[in-house]
Amino acid sequence: MTMLFRRWPSRVMVGSLLVLPVAQVQASGYHFGSQSVAAQGSAHANGAEAADPSTIFYNPAGLARLKGTQVTSGLSILLPDGDYEDKGSRDVFGNPVSGDAGEFLPDAAAAPNFYFSHEINDRVTIGLGIFTPFGAKLDYKEDWAGRYGIQSASLETVTFNPSIAFRFNEHHSIGFGVSAQYIKSVQRGAADVKGASRQLAGQFVTANQELTELAASPLGQFAIPLLYGINVPSEISSCDGQADDAFVDCVAKNFADNVQGDGYFRVKGDDWGFGWNIGYMWEPTDSTRFGVSYRSNIRHTLEGETKWSFAGVSGSVPSPDTDLSGGIDLGIITLPPADALGQVLDPDNWVNPGDFAGSRLHPNSKGKTAIDTPEMLSFNAFHQLNDKVALMADLTFTRHSRLDEVRIGIDQVAGYPYFNGVTEGDLSVKQDWKDSYKISLGMNYQYSDDLLLRTGVAYDRSPVNSPQLRHPAFPDADRYWLSFGANYKVMRDTSLDFAYSYVQFSSGKMDYQDGCSPAGWVPGAGGLYQDSGVRCTGNGGNYTGEYNTHIHFIGLALNHTF
């Protein structure tokens, strides 16, 4: 927050961007787990098989192998199951933050895909793919231990990918496509009102420490009621006997203890972006082929709106904008104006910190973030061993290192009375992701003329570098795939594809430190009560825990050749 309550770390991403999967219901990083039911059956090892028009996604050069006009329409259903065990998450002041994460993954999610190919002549084939390359959904309980990092997030995308392939001869083919991609992200998180109130109170006491210590002393507790007709509240008087930083922290903590409930922040945005993909296929023999393909990054600038709500905040504290300057100078000390002192000492004059935040700190406004989806480079091979068995493999590299940081810029609202002129800072989540890879091995078995069986295994490495860089919005981890599939020919020109995959995630340990603070500044050298002048959006604190996740993928597709 910018003074009283700051925005939760959110990632309007593709990201992550922000934040997530949920990385849990995707493949590496933000990639959705499956773009083709046929490919899923071999754990995505069949990039050089070109079994149907879904080759547009994996290697568009494979279109050159498809005869006539073909259509594939599929649906991938995800059944994720995950749990989170908190292991000592703390707020910015080091206090334990508790709360069950609940069923943070959806019970089920579905992603359709559609592919079309048309052979113009024996040299040229065109096609169109419509698919979901990225997807995420997280929904933690509102009061879970990591709520100041994120409470919920959804990421939806759709890509339109028209493509064309050219066959030079029986050995060499090339394919090319362009992509138009739509992305939409919505995220929500909590604002640490108590922590922000403590910071602001500490800042106020530091600026007026001599007067506040006098008010806490027996002399002040006697003289102030006599001179002003106001009693010194226990939040101040109970700190008598302490000095320097200990006194400041005592008063600040007492006032913050009056505050209950969290504020909430929501950010949403959308954008269209454009990219391209290219592939090459070499067929040295009728039974063997090798492919290489590249899918470009797509640059997005998500623009949307930010909204704040502090309706759930209760309690009262002195208004942070109270000015004690002026008054009567007695030489030894200056007695503050009666009205101003009453704003600080009389509980009847205190304000609801949520009302103050909404009117002086956080207007609803516009925001934007720039995101690059990662490019991918794939190498694949296919070999028909005999009339029954085919072997295949794929190695895909993904340049996740593009995602070093997610930063959301918040527009300032002209004419809004920002407290002390302090505007809202950017929201950022450090990622420092590494490039990753996925290796897949698969096999087909022609059981009969009408039934083809598939199986495959894969290892999909996570781009997350360490527990210190695993954020609750993006709890990604290494994945291990085991897949089975089948293609059944219903009629001469019509077939059904079925696939099942079990995906086990490695344990995802998290120890993420938010470098901001609830008051909206990076703390200065003097600690949490010192404004460094560097604005930010975040709650500070440390999110510590462990994720354990697995997913069942079920795919069903209808294929038809005209």
C-alpha positions in Angstrom: 0.0 0.0 0.0 1.1 3.5 -0.4 0.9 4.6 3.1 -1.7 2.7 4.7 -2.4 -0.3 2.6 -0.5 -1.6 -0.3 -1.4 -3.8 -3.2 -0.9 -7.5 -3.0 1.7 -9.0 -5.2 -0.2 -9.9 -8.2 0.9 -10.8 -11.6 -1.2 -9.7 -14.4 0.9 -12.0 -16.5 1.1 -14.4 -18.8 2.5 -15.0 -17.7 2.3 -15.7 -13.6 1.8 -12.3 -14.6 1.3 -12.8 -13.1 1.6 -15.0 -11.4 -0.1 -18.6 -12.2 -0.4 -21.6 -13.1 -1.7 -21.9 -11.9 1.4 -23.4 -12.8 0.1 -26.5 -11.1 -2.4 -27.1 -13.8 -0.1 -26.5 -16.7 3.0 -27.7 -18.3 6.3 -25.9 -17.7 5.8 -22.4 -16.5 2.5 -21.1 -17.9 2.1 -23.5 -20.8 -1.1 -25.5 -20.7 -0.5 -29.2 -20.5 -1.9 -30.4 -23.8 -2.6 -29.0 -27.2 -3.6 -32.3 -28.9 -5.2 -35.5 -27.7 -3.1 -37.6 -30.1 0.1 -35.9 -28.8 -1.0 -36.4 -25.2 -1.2 -40.2 -25.7 2.5 -40.3 -26.4 3.4 -37.7 -23.7 3.9 -35.2 -26.5 6.7 -37.2 -28.1 5.1 -37.3 -31.6 6.2 -33.9 -33.0 7.5 -35.7 -36.1 4.6 -38.1 -36.5 2.2 -35.7 -38.1 -0.8 -37.9 -37.2 -3.4 -35.2 -37.8 -3.8 -31.4 -38.3 -2.6 -30.8 -34.7 0.9 -30.9 -36.1 0.3 -27.2 -36.7 1.2 -26.6 -33.0 4.1 -29.1 -32.8 5.7 -28.8 -36.3 3.8 -27.1 -39.1 6.0 -28.8 -41.7 4.0 -32.0 -40.9 1.0 -30.5 -42.7 2.7 -31.6 -46.0 2.1 -35.3 -45.0 -1.7 -34.8 -44.6 -3.9 -35.8 -47.5 -7.2 -34.3 -48.5 -9.1 -32.1 -46.0 -8.9 -33.1 -42.4 -10.5 -31.8 -39.2 -9.6 -32.6 -35.6 -11.6 -31.3 -32.7 -10.5 -32.2 -29.2 -11.1 -31.5 -25.5 -8.6 -31.8 -22.7 -10.0 -32.2 -19.2 -7.7 -31.7 -16.1 -8.4 -33.1 -12.7 -5.8 -31.5 -10.4 -5.2 -32.4 -6.8 -2.8 -30.5 -4.6 -2.2 -29.5 -1.0 -0.2 -26.9 0.7 1.5 -27.1 4.0 2.5 -23.8 5.6 5.9 -23.9 7.4 6.1 -20.6 9.2 4.9 -17.8 6.9 5.3 -14.4 8.6 4.2 -10.9 8.0 6.5 -7.9 7.5 7.0 -7.6 11.2 7.9 -11.2 11.7 4.6 -12.2 13.2 3.2 -15.7 12.3 0.5 -15.6 9.6 -1.8 -18.6 9.8 -4.7 -19.9 7.7 -5.5 -23.0 5.7 -5.0 -22.8 1.9 -8.1 -24.9 1.3 -8.7 -26.6 -2.1 -6.8 -24.0 -4.0 -6.9 -25.9 -7.3 -10.1 -26.2 -9.3 -12.0 -29.6 -9.2 -11.7 -29.7 -12.9 -10.8 -27.6 -15.9 -11.2 -28.0 -19.6 -9.5 -26.7 -22.7 -10.8 -27.3 -26.3 -8.8 -27.3 -29.4 -9.6 -27.3 -33.1 -7.3 -28.0 -36.1 -8.0 -28.0 -39.9 -5.9 -28.9 -42.9 -6.5 -28.8 -46.6 -4.2 -30.2 -49.3 -4.2 -27.7 -52.2 -2.0 -29.8 -54.3 0.8 -32.3 -53.8 3.2 -29.5 -52.9 1.1 -27.1 -50.8 -1.1 -27.7 -47.7 -2.8 -25.0 -45.6 -4.3 -25.3 -42.1 -5.7 -23.5 -39.1 -5.2 -24.2 -35.4 -7.2 -22.8 -32.5 -5.9 -23.8 -29.1 -5.1 -22.7 -25.5 -1.4 -22.4 -25.1 -1.5 -20.9 -21.5 -3.9 -21.3 -18.7 -4.1 -20.9 -14.9 -6.5 -20.9 -12.1 -5.8 -20.6 -8.3 -8.4 -20.0 -5.6 -7.0 -20.0 -2.1 -9.2 -19.4 1.0 -9.5 -15.7 1.7 -7.7 -16.0 5.1 -5.0 -18.4 4.1 -1.4 -17.9 5.3 -0.2 -16.5 2.0 -3.2 -14.2 1.4 -0.9 -11.1 1.3 0.8 -12.7 -1.7 -2.3 -13.8 -3.6 -5.8 -15.1 -3.0 -7.0 -16.0 -6.4 -5.8 -15.8 -10.0 -7.1 -16.8 -13.4 -5.4 -16.7 -16.8 -7.2 -17.4 -20.0 -5.7 -17.5 -23.5 -6.7 -18.5 -27.0 -4.5 -18.6 -30.1 -5.5 -18.6 -33.8 -2.7 -20.1 -35.9 -3.2 -20.2 -39.7 -0.3 -22.1 -41.3 1.0 -23.3 -44.7 3.4 -26.1 -45.6 5.5 -26.7 -48.7 6.8 -30.1 -49.8 10.0 -29.6 -51.9 10.3 -33.3 -52.6 9.8 -36.7 -50.9 12.5 -35.9 -48.4 12.1 -32.2 -47.4 9.2 -30.1 -46.2 8.9 -26.7 -44.5 5.9 -25.1 -42.7 5.2 -21.6 -41.5 2.4 -20.1 -39.4 1.4 -16.8 -37.8 -0.4 -16.5 -34.5 -2.9 -14.0 -33.1 -3.2 -14.6 -29.3 -5.7 -13.2 -26.9 -4.9 -13.2 -23.2 -7.0 -12.2 -20.1 -5.9 -12.2 -16.5 -7.8 -11.5 -13.2 -6.1 -11.5 -9.8 -7.1 -10.7 -6.3 -5.2 -10.4 -3.0 -5.3 -9.1 0.5 -3.9 -5.9 1.9 -2.2 -6.0 5.3 -4.1 -3.2 7.0 -2.7 -4.0 10.5 0.9 -3.9 9.2 0.4 -0.7 7.3 -1.3 1.0 10.3 1.7 0.0 12.5 4.1 1.4 10.0 2.3 4.7 9.7 1.8 5.0 13.5 5.5 4.3 14.0 6.4 7.0 11.4 4.1 9.5 13.1 5.6 8.7 16.6 9.1 9.0 15.3 8.4 12.5 13.9 6.8 13.5 17.2 8.7 11.3 19.7 9.6 13.9 22.3 5.9 15.0 22.6 4.6 11.4 22.6 7.1 10.3 25.3 6.0 13.2 27.4 2.4 12.3 27.0 3.1 8.7 28.1 5.0 9.9 31.2 3.2 10.4 34.6 3.6 14.2 34.1 1.9 14.1 30.7 -0.9 11.8 32.0 -1.5 14.4 34.7 -1.0 17.7 32.8 -2.7 16.9 29.4 -6.2 16.2 31.0 -5.7 19.3 33.1 -4.7 21.6 30.1 -6.7 20.0 27.3 -9.5 18.0 29.0 -8.3 14.9 27.2 -7.0 11.7 28.7 -3.9 10.0 27.3 -5.1 6.7 25.7 -3.6 3.4 27.0 -2.0 2.9 23.5 0.4 5.6 24.5 0.5 5.6 28.3 1.2 1.8 28.5 4.6 2.4 26.8 5.9 4.7 29.6 9.4 3.5 30.7 10.5 2.5 27.3 12.7 4.7 25.1 14.0 5.3 21.6 13.1 2.6 19.1 11.4 0.4 21.7 9.0 3.2 22.6 8.2 3.9 19.0 7.5 0.2 18.3 5.4 -0.2 21.5 3.1 2.7 20.6 2.8 1.7 16.9 2.0 -1.9 17.8 -0.7 -0.8 20.3 -2.5 1.3 17.7 -2.2 -1.4 15.1 -3.8 -3.9 17.4 -7.0 -1.8 17.1 -7.3 -2.8 13.5 -9.2 -6.0 12.3 -9.7 -7.3 8.8 -7.9 -7.0 5.5 -8.4 -4.8 2.5 -8.6 -6.3 -0.9 -7.2 -5.5 -4.3 -8.2 -6.8 -7.7 -6.5 -6.2 -11.0 -7.5 -7.4 -14.4 -6.3 -6.8 -17.9 -6.3 -8.2 -21.5 -4.5 -7.9 -24.8 -4.0 -9.2 -28.2 -0.4 -10.2 -29.3 1.1 -11.7 -32.5 3.8 -14.1 -33.3 4.9 -16.8 -35.7 6.2 -20.4 -35.9 8.2 -22.4 -38.4 9.1 -26.0 -38.9 11.2 -28.3 -41.0 10.9 -32.0 -41.6 13.4 -34.4 -43.2 12.3 -37.8 -44.3 15.4 -39.9 -45.3 13.3 -43.0 -45.7 9.6 -43.9 -45.8 9.7 -45.1 -42.2 12.0 -42.4 -40.6 11.7 -38.7 -40.2 13.2 -35.9 -38.2 11.9 -32.5 -37.4 12.9 -29.2 -35.9 10.4 -26.4 -35.1 10.5 -22.9 -33.6 7.6 -21.0 -32.0 8.3 -17.3 -31.4 7.7 -15.3 -28.3 4.7 -13.0 -28.3 4.8 -9.6 -26.7 1.8 -8.5 -24.7 0.9 -5.3 -23.0 -2.0 -6.1 -20.8 -4.1 -3.0 -19.9 -7.0 -3.0 -17.6 -8.3 -1.7 -14.3 -7.3 -1.9 -10.6 -10.0 -1.9 -7.9 -9.7 -1.6 -4.1 -12.1 -2.5 -1.3 -11.7 -1.8 2.4 -15.3 -2.7 3.4 -14.1 -5.5 5.7 -11.7 -3.3 7.7 -12.8 -2.3 11.2 -11.3 -0.5 14.2 -10.0 3.1 14.6 -6.7 4.8 14.8 -5.6 8.5 14.8 -5.6 9.9 11.3 -2.1 9.7 9.7 -2.5 13.3 8.3 -2.8 15.0 11.7 -0.5 17.9 12.0 0.8 18.8 15.5 2.9 21.8 14.4 2.1 25.3 15.7 0.6 25.8 19.1 2.2 27.6 22.0 6.0 27.7 22.4 7.0 27.5 26.0 10.7 27.4 25.3 11.2 24.0 26.8 8.4 22.4 24.8 5.8 23.5 22.3 2.2 22.7 23.3 0.4 21.5 20.2 -3.0 23.0 19.1 -5.9 21.6 21.1 -7.8 20.5 18.0 -4.8 18.6 16.6 -4.0 16.9 19.9 -7.5 15.9 20.2 -7.3 14.1 16.8 -4.5 12.0 18.2 -5.6 11.4 21.8 -9.4 11.3 21.7 -10.7 7.9 20.4 -13.9 9.7 19.4 -11.9 11.5 16.7 -10.1 8.5 15.3 -10.8 7.2 11.8 -11.4 3.8 10.3 -8.2 3.0 8.5 -10.1 1.4 5.6 -12.0 4.6 5.0 -8.8 6.6 5.1 -7.1 4.2 2.6 -10.0 4.4 0.1 -10.2 8.2 0.3 -6.5 9.2 0.5 -4.3 6.3 -0.6 -5.8 4.0 -3.2 -8.2 5.1 -5.9 -9.6 2.8 -8.5 -7.4 3.3 -11.5 -5.8 1.9 -14.7 -2.8 -0.4 -14.9 -0.6 -2.1 -17.4 2.2 -4.7 -17.6 4.4 -5.8 -20.5 4.9 -9.5 -20.9 6.8 -11.7 -23.3 5.6 -15.3 -23.6 8.7 -17.6 -24.1 9.8 -18.9 -27.4 10.2 -22.7 -27.9 12.7 -24.7 -30.0 11.8 -28.4 -30.6 13.7 -31.3 -32.1 11.7 -34.5 -32.8 12.1 -37.9 -34.4 9.8 -40.7 -35.6 10.7 -44.2 -36.8 8.3 -46.9 -37.9 10.1 -50.0 -36.6 7.8 -52.5 -38.3 4.2 -52.7 -39.3 3.1 -52.8 -35.6 5.5 -50.6 -33.7 6.6 -47.0 -34.1 9.0 -45.2 -31.8 9.2 -41.4 -31.3 11.0 -38.7 -29.3 10.9 -35.0 -28.7 13.2 -32.5 -27.0 11.8 -29.0 -26.5 13.7 -26.0 -25.0 11.7 -23.1 -23.6 13.3 -19.7 -23.0 11.7 -18.9 -19.7 14.7 -16.7 -18.8 12.8 -13.8 -20.5 10.7 -13.7 -17.3 13.1 -12.0 -14.9 10.5 -9.9 -13.1 6.8 -9.2 -13.4 6.1 -5.5 -12.9 2.7 -3.9 -13.1 2.6 -0.1 -13.5 -0.4 1.6 -11.8 -1.6 4.9 -13.4 -2.0 7.9 -11.1 -5.5 9.5 -10.9 -5.5 13.2 -11.7 -7.0 15.3 -8.9 -7.0 12.5 -6.3 -5.8 13.8 -2.9 -2.9 11.4 -2.4 -1.8 11.5 1.3 1.5 13.5 1.5 1.5 13.5 -2.3 2.7 9.9 -2.2 1.4 8.1 -5.3 1.1 4.4 -5.8 4.3 2.4 -6.7 4.7 -0.4 -9.1 3.8 -3.9 -8.1 6.6 -6.4 -8.8 7.3 -10.1 -8.3 10.9 -11.3 -8.7 11.1 -14.4 -10.9 14.5 -14.9 -12.3 13.3 -17.9 -14.2 15.8 -20.2 -15.9 15.4 -21.7 -19.4 13.8 -25.1 -19.2 13.4 -28.2 -21.3 11.0 -31.2 -21.7 12.1 -34.6 -23.0 9.5 -37.1 -24.2 9.7 -40.7 -25.4 6.7 -42.4 -27.0 5.5 -45.5 -28.8 2.6 -46.5 -31.1 1.4 -50.1 -31.4 -1.0 -51.0 -34.2 -3.2 -53.5 -32.4 -5.5 -54.0 -35.3 -6.6 -52.3 -38.6 -9.0 -50.1 -36.6 -7.1 -49.7 -33.2 -3.8 -47.9 -32.6 -2.5 -47.8 -29.1 -0.1 -45.2 -27.7 2.1 -44.6 -24.7 4.8 -42.3 -23.6 6.8 -40.8 -20.7 8.2 -37.3 -20.2 10.2 -35.2 -17.9 9.3 -31.5 -17.9 11.7 -29.3 -16.0 10.4 -26.3 -14.1 11.9 -22.8 -14.7 11.7 -21.9 -11.0 15.2 -21.5 -9.8 14.9 -22.0 -6.0 12.4 -21.9 -3.1 13.3 -18.3 -2.7 11.9 -17.6 -6.1 8.8 -19.7 -5.8 5.9 -17.3 -5.3 2.4 -18.5 -4.2 1.0 -17.2 -7.4 3.3 -19.5 -9.4 4.1 -22.6 -7.4 5.6 -24.4 -10.3 7.8 -27.6 -9.9 9.4 -30.3 -12.1 6.8 -32.6 -13.7 6.9 -36.3 -14.6 4.4 -37.6 -17.2 3.0 -41.1 -17.9 0.6 -41.3 -20.8 -1.6 -43.8 -22.6 -3.7 -43.2 -25.6 -5.6 -44.9 -28.4 -7.0 -44.1 -31.9 -10.1 -46.0 -32.9 -11.3 -45.9 -36.5 -15.1 -45.7 -36.3 -15.6 -45.5 -40.0 -13.2 -45.3 -43.0 -12.9 -41.5 -42.7 -13.7 -41.0 -39.0 -11.8 -41.9 -35.9 -11.7 -41.1 -32.2 -8.7 -40.3 -30.1 -8.6 -41.0 -26.4 -5.7 -40.1 -24.0 -5.0 -40.4 -20.3 -2.0 -38.9 -18.5 -0.8 -38.9 -14.9 1.4 -36.0 -14.1 3.3 -36.0 -10.8 4.9 -32.7 -9.6 8.1 -32.7 -7.5 7.7 -31.2 -4.1 7.5 -27.4 -4.4 9.2 -25.8 -1.5 8.6 -22.1 -1.1 10.6 -19.4 0.9 9.7 -16.2 -0.9 10.5 -12.8 0.6 8.5 -9.8 -0.5 10.8 -6.8 -0.5 8.1 -4.2 -0.2 6.1 -3.2 2.9 2.4 -2.6 3.6 2.9 1.1 3.8 4.0 1.2 0.2 7.7 1.8 0.4 10.9 -0.2 0.4 12.0 0.1 4.1 15.0 2.4 4.7 18.2 1.7 6.5 16.5 2.6 9.8 13.9 -0.1 9.5 10.2 -0.5 8.8 9.3 2.9 10.1 11.6 4.7 7.8 10.4 5.6 4.3 13.3 5.1 1.8 11.5 7.1 -0.8 11.3 4.1 -3.1 7.6 3.4 -3.8 6.3 -0.1 -4.3 3.2 -2.2 -4.1 3.3 -5.2 -1.8 2.8 -6.4 1.8 6.3 -7.5 2.7 6.7 -10.7 4.7 7.9 -14.1 4.0 5.8 -17.0 2.5 7.2 -20.3 3.6 5.6 -23.7 2.8 5.5 -26.7 0.6 3.3 -27.7 -2.4 2.5 -31.3 -3.4 0.5 -31.7 -6.6 -0.5 -34.3 -9.2 -2.9 -34.0 -12.2 -5.0 -36.4 -14.2 -5.4 -35.4 -17.8 -8.2 -36.9 -19.9 -8.4 -36.1 -23.6 -11.0 -37.0 -26.2 -10.9 -35.9 -29.9 -12.9 -36.5 -33.1 -11.1 -36.7 -36.4 -12.6 -36.7 -39.9 -11.1 -36.7 -43.4 -13.3 -35.3 -46.2 
